């Protein structure tokens, strides 16, 4: 008799190295084998801007921007922008 399986649905991104990066941690404690089913669109689709921004915010490619030497602007720089809409 096979063991009962639990299911968790989440989202993720496949990177350039064909590795799956999950958007959120799994609710599984400890180290255990899992079975993975990947579903993706047959045709490439445009991702909403919010997904791109979320991926960029989590990416280590922009970690250098957190360094103090990169913080070169202050609130007194520039002029405020007021959208008429």
Sine and cosine of phi, psi and omega as CSV:
sin_phi,cos_phi,sin_psi,cos_psi,sin_omega,cos_omega
0.00,0.00,0.75,-0.67,-0.02,-1.00
-0.98,0.21,0.49,-0.87,0.03,-1.00
-0.94,0.34,0.51,-0.86,0.06,-1.00
-0.95,0.31,0.68,-0.74,0.00,-1.00
-0.96,-0.28,0.65,-0.76,0.14,-0.99
-0.99,-0.13,0.42,-0.91,-0.02,-1.00
-0.84,-0.55,0.59,-0.81,0.09,-1.00
-0.74,-0.67,0.78,-0.63,0.07,-1.00
-0.97,-0.24,0.75,-0.66,0.04,-1.00
-0.53,-0.85,0.04,-1.00,0.04,-1.00
-0.86,-0.51,0.27,-0.96,0.01,-1.00
-0.22,-0.98,-0.10,-0.99,-0.03,-1.00
-0.72,-0.70,0.67,-0.74,0.11,-0.99
-1.00,-0.04,0.84,-0.54,-0.07,-1.00
-1.00,0.04,-0.09,-1.00,-0.06,-1.00
-0.89,0.46,-0.41,0.91,0.02,-1.00
-1.00,-0.03,0.24,0.97,0.02,-1.00
0.91,0.42,0.42,0.91,0.03,-1.00
-0.99,-0.16,0.66,-0.75,0.00,-1.00
-1.00,0.09,0.82,-0.57,0.06,-1.00
-0.91,-0.41,0.90,-0.44,-0.03,-1.00
-0.98,0.22,0.55,-0.84,0.01,-1.00
-0.96,0.27,-0.42,0.91,-0.04,-1.00
-0.63,-0.77,0.46,-0.89,0.05,-1.00
-0.91,0.43,0.48,-0.88,0.05,-1.00
-0.99,0.11,0.54,-0.84,0.01,-1.00
-0.99,0.10,0.76,0.64,-0.05,-1.00
-0.85,-0.53,0.81,-0.59,0.01,-1.00
-1.00,-0.05,0.60,-0.80,0.05,-1.00
0.98,0.21,-0.05,-1.00,-0.02,-1.00
-0.99,-0.11,0.81,-0.58,-0.02,-1.00
-0.45,-0.90,0.47,-0.88,0.08,-1.00
-0.96,0.27,0.58,-0.81,0.05,-1.00
-0.74,-0.67,0.33,-0.94,0.08,-1.00
-0.95,-0.31,0.76,-0.65,-0.10,-0.99
-0.88,-0.48,0.75,-0.66,0.13,-0.99
-0.88,-0.47,0.84,-0.54,-0.03,-1.00
-0.96,-0.28,0.79,-0.62,0.04,-1.00
-0.89,-0.45,0.74,-0.67,0.00,-1.00
-0.57,-0.82,0.40,-0.92,-0.04,-1.00
-0.92,0.38,0.59,-0.81,0.02,-1.00
-0.91,0.41,-0.58,0.81,0.03,-1.00
-0.95,-0.32,0.66,-0.75,0.06,-1.00
-0.85,0.53,0.62,-0.78,0.00,-1.00
-0.84,-0.55,0.39,-0.92,0.08,-1.00
-0.98,0.21,0.74,-0.68,0.04,-1.00
-1.00,0.06,0.62,-0.79,0.05,-1.00
-0.88,0.48,0.47,-0.88,-0.02,-1.00
-0.83,0.55,-0.57,0.82,-0.01,-1.00
-0.88,0.48,-0.58,0.82,0.04,-1.00
-0.93,0.36,-0.66,0.75,0.04,-1.00
-0.89,0.46,-0.70,0.71,-0.01,-1.00
-0.90,0.43,-0.65,0.76,0.02,-1.00
-0.90,0.44,-0.69,0.72,0.02,-1.00
-0.90,0.44,-0.66,0.75,0.01,-1.00
-0.91,0.42,-0.62,0.78,-0.01,-1.00
-0.91,0.42,-0.53,0.85,0.00,-1.00
-1.00,0.03,-0.24,0.97,-0.10,-1.00
-0.95,0.30,0.65,-0.76,0.06,-1.00
-0.97,0.25,-0.14,0.99,-0.01,-1.00
-0.90,0.44,-0.39,0.92,-0.05,-1.00
-0.95,-0.31,0.22,0.98,-0.02,-1.00
-0.86,0.51,-0.53,0.85,-0.04,-1.00
-0.88,0.47,-0.40,0.92,0.00,-1.00
-0.93,0.37,-0.27,0.96,0.02,-1.00
-0.99,0.13,-0.16,0.99,-0.01,-1.00
-0.95,0.30,0.60,-0.80,-0.05,-1.00
-0.85,0.53,-0.59,0.81,-0.04,-1.00
-0.93,0.37,-0.26,0.97,0.04,-1.00
-1.00,0.05,-0.22,0.98,-0.04,-1.00
-1.00,0.06,0.99,0.15,-0.14,-0.99
-0.97,-0.23,-0.07,1.00,-0.03,-1.00
-0.93,-0.37,0.44,-0.90,0.07,-1.00
-0.84,-0.55,0.13,-0.99,0.02,-1.00
-0.90,0.43,-0.36,0.93,0.00,-1.00
-1.00,0.10,-0.09,1.00,0.05,-1.00
-0.98,0.19,0.61,-0.79,0.09,-1.00
0.97,0.23,-0.14,-0.99,0.01,-1.00
-0.82,-0.57,0.57,-0.82,0.00,-1.00
-0.91,0.42,0.53,-0.85,0.06,-1.00
-0.93,-0.37,0.82,-0.57,0.03,-1.00
-0.89,-0.45,0.94,-0.35,0.01,-1.00
-0.95,0.30,0.74,-0.67,-0.02,-1.00
-0.97,0.25,-0.28,0.96,-0.04,-1.00
-0.99,0.14,0.00,0.00,0.00,0.00
